[in-house]
Amino acid sequence: RPKVLPCQHTFCEDCLLEHAGTQNAFQCPTCHLEVKVPAQRITALPDNNLITILCERMRKQGTVSVKTRKRTQAGNRCSFHPTEELKLYCKQCNVPVCDECLDETHSDHTTITIKKASQERRAPIQALINEGRNILQSYRNFLQGLEEMEKTLQEQKKQTEGTIGSVYNQMALTLIKKKDNLLAEIEQNHSRNLAVIHTERERTSTDVNELSAACDRAEQDWRGGVEFLAQETTLTAMLGKHRRNATPAPVQAQVAAFQPKNEDVPELGHVTLESLPAASVRATAPTANNAAARVIGHHHGNHNQNE
């Protein structure tokens, strides 16, 4: 029921119940005036009789309109003259008509009863139904072809991706082998250089130890005597031997350097586009044919426009 507030704004009772809740006062949703809730709660607020009468009239009018529409549809009423029933069929215009339509626009046309028209038009209508069924079947076949095409495209995509992956893996394996060969060549050269260094280090260390021992012995016998004099002969021979090698020959080593090829990154290949068989459709549905051409030619330009 519509309830009027002291500010003269009207709201339905259910809305006010929800708005006020259990409070003893609330604000008007429109003007925010504070309204005290009566002791009997929202139900005690005065009704807006004018709104009540208007709502009742609108409800009755809506019920009458619905009944009128149902009665018109049930009685095969004329859409131009709702009070008139469709009784005749105009053979020239191929439409049902009422008496008013007959007098206004179909007076000089040949007319027959609705029953007879239904019998005469049964075969043409059946022919239209059959044609429609055929077109529907063509559309269904076309949709099935699109589903199969989508499945084929998905499988082809996976296969092509697999091929690209295999080619990439093979090229990567080849590059890895080449890298390993280059690293092995560097390691071999490095080992040769280390071998030369180690040989020269051992030979020179032996000479150092030998000469150092002779000098040490001579210094120990420095007090004189036969042994001290004998050291002169030994040192003379030792120095004669090492004097020629006092400056060792430089050790020759070859440093490995890498010179990359100034070439572009090798390409895996190229993607080419190949047409699948088009999803065919009957000639009675040219729009479906056009749709199929668009599906197939999407990545191939508009070559179907010239066909």
C-alpha positions, 0 to 999 in steps of 0.5 A: 500500500502507498504510504504518505510521509509528513513531507508528502512524499509517497512510498510503498509500505514494503519499501518503508519497512525495509528502509526504517528497519527496527529504528524509531525514526528514519529519513525520507529517501527523497528530501531526508526529512526525519520521520518518527515511526508511530507506535504501530510502526509503518502500518500506522502511517496514512495511506495515499488514497489518490495513488491507491486509486490510480494504481488500481485503475492501471492494474484493471486497464492492464488486465483488460488489454491482455484479455483483449489481445488474447481474444483477438489472437484466439479469434483470428482477428484482422490486424487492421480491423481488430473487431473483424474476423478473417473470413476470406482469402484474397487470391490476388494478394495471397492474404487473409482478409476480413469484410472491412478489408474486402470493401476497402481494398479487395473489392475487385479481387477474387476471394475464396473461403479460408478453408478452401484457401488452406486446401489450395495453398497446402501444396505450394506451402509444402513445397516451400517447407521442403525447399526450406528443409533442403536449405537447412540441410545444406547449412548443416552440411556446411557447419559440419564441414567447418567443424572438420576443417577446424579439426584439420587446421588444429592437427596441421598446426600441431604437426607444423609446430612439431616439424619446426621444433625438430628442425630447431633441435637438429640445428641446435645439436649441430651448433653444440657439436661445432662448439664442442669441437672448437673448445676441444681444439682450444684445450689441445693447444693449451695442453701443448703450451703447458707441456712446453712450459713444464718441460722448460721449468723442470730442465731449468730447475735441475740446473738451478739445483745443480749450480746451487749445490756446487756453490754451497759446497764451495762456501762450506770449505771456505776455510781452505785445504785440499777440499777447498782447492778442489772446489775450484776445479768443480766450480770452473767446470760447472760454470763452464757448463751453465755459462752458455745457458745463463740466458735461456731461450724464450719459450714459444707458445701459440695462443688460440684465438676465436674468430666468429663468422660474420654471418646472419643467424641461420633461418629454420625455414619459411612458413607457406600457406596452403589451401584446404578443400573448401567446406561446400554448400548447396547453390541455394545458399549463396551466402554460405558459399561466400562464407566458405570462401572467406574462411579459406581465403583469409590468409590468401588475399581476396582472390575469390572476389574475381571468381 
